[in-house]
Amino acid sequence: MPKLLRVLATASPAGWNNCPAGRVCLFSPPSGGGAVWYALRCGKHNLHDFGVGNWATSYWSRTGQRIDMYEWGSLTREVYSGQGNFPFNKTKVYDEMEIIC
């Protein structure tokens, strides 16, 4: 019997305009260009489970809440809100994201 897989996130080509209201989006190029990924629920997400670990260079939190980004091996978290580019030394390094709701 085949196993069912529940999809908790999605990826698609676009940019800032492809980030749905009420979601937190990560983008592969700077300034919200190109491919976008967003989670479908609050909480912690292992980005590697969705093929976007060490991938993002920009973000947009359309929830009005902060997002916490984690780099494995680091004992600190980086906190972001709103829309923007990750700092140069923090592009394509994040392994986990927590959406605070």
C-alpha positions as CSV (number, residue, x, y, z in Angstrom):
1,M,0.0,0.0,0.0
2,P,1.5,3.4,-0.9
3,K,2.3,5.9,1.8
4,L,0.7,9.3,1.9
5,L,2.9,12.4,2.3
6,R,1.4,15.5,3.8
7,V,2.9,18.7,2.3
8,L,3.6,21.4,4.9
9,A,5.3,23.8,2.6
10,T,5.6,24.9,-1.0
11,A,8.2,26.3,-3.4
12,S,7.6,28.2,-6.7
13,P,9.4,30.6,-9.0
14,A,8.5,34.3,-8.5
15,G,9.5,36.9,-6.0
16,W,8.1,39.3,-3.4
17,N,4.7,39.3,-5.1
18,N,4.4,35.5,-4.7
19,C,4.5,35.6,-0.9
20,P,1.0,35.0,0.3
21,A,-0.5,37.2,3.0
22,G,-0.2,35.6,6.5
23,R,2.9,33.5,5.5
24,V,6.6,33.7,6.2
25,C,8.6,33.4,2.9
26,L,12.2,32.7,2.2
27,F,13.7,33.6,-1.2
28,S,16.8,32.2,-2.9
29,P,18.1,35.4,-4.5
30,P,18.4,38.8,-2.7
31,S,15.5,41.3,-2.7
32,G,12.8,38.7,-3.0
33,G,13.7,37.7,-6.5
34,G,13.4,34.2,-8.0
35,A,12.3,31.1,-6.2
36,V,10.2,31.4,-3.0
37,W,9.4,28.9,-0.2
38,Y,6.9,29.3,2.6
39,A,5.8,27.2,5.5
40,L,2.1,26.5,6.0
41,R,2.1,26.6,9.8
42,C,3.7,28.2,12.8
43,G,6.5,26.5,14.8
44,K,9.9,25.1,14.0
45,H,10.8,23.8,10.6
46,N,14.0,21.9,9.6
47,L,14.6,23.6,6.3
48,H,16.5,20.6,4.9
49,D,13.4,18.5,5.1
50,F,11.9,20.8,2.4
51,G,15.1,21.1,0.3
52,V,15.7,24.8,1.3
53,G,18.4,24.4,4.0
54,N,21.4,26.7,3.4
55,W,19.4,28.3,0.6
56,A,17.8,31.6,1.5
57,T,19.2,35.1,1.0
58,S,16.0,37.1,1.7
59,Y,12.8,36.9,3.7
60,W,9.4,38.4,4.2
61,S,7.3,37.8,7.3
62,R,3.8,38.7,6.3
63,T,2.4,37.5,9.7
64,G,3.3,40.6,11.6
65,Q,5.4,38.4,13.9
66,R,9.1,37.7,14.1
67,I,10.9,34.7,12.8
68,D,13.9,33.1,14.4
69,M,16.5,31.6,12.2
70,Y,19.0,29.0,13.4
71,E,22.3,27.8,11.9
72,W,23.2,24.3,13.1
73,G,26.4,24.3,15.2
74,S,25.6,27.9,16.4
75,L,24.3,28.5,19.9
76,T,22.6,31.7,18.9
77,R,19.5,32.6,17.0
78,E,19.0,35.5,14.6
79,V,15.7,37.3,14.9
80,Y,14.0,39.0,11.9
81,S,10.7,40.7,11.1
82,G,9.3,42.5,8.1
83,Q,10.9,42.2,4.8
84,G,14.6,42.3,3.7
85,N,17.8,40.6,2.8
86,F,19.8,38.5,5.3
87,P,23.1,40.1,6.2
88,F,25.9,39.1,3.8
89,N,27.5,36.7,6.3
90,K,24.1,35.0,6.9
91,T,23.1,34.3,3.4
92,K,22.6,30.6,2.6
93,V,23.5,29.4,6.1
94,Y,20.2,28.8,7.9
95,D,19.2,25.2,8.7
96,E,16.1,25.8,10.8
97,M,13.4,28.5,11.1
98,E,10.8,29.1,13.8
99,I,7.7,31.0,13.0
100,I,6.4,32.8,16.1
101,C,2.6,33.0,16.1
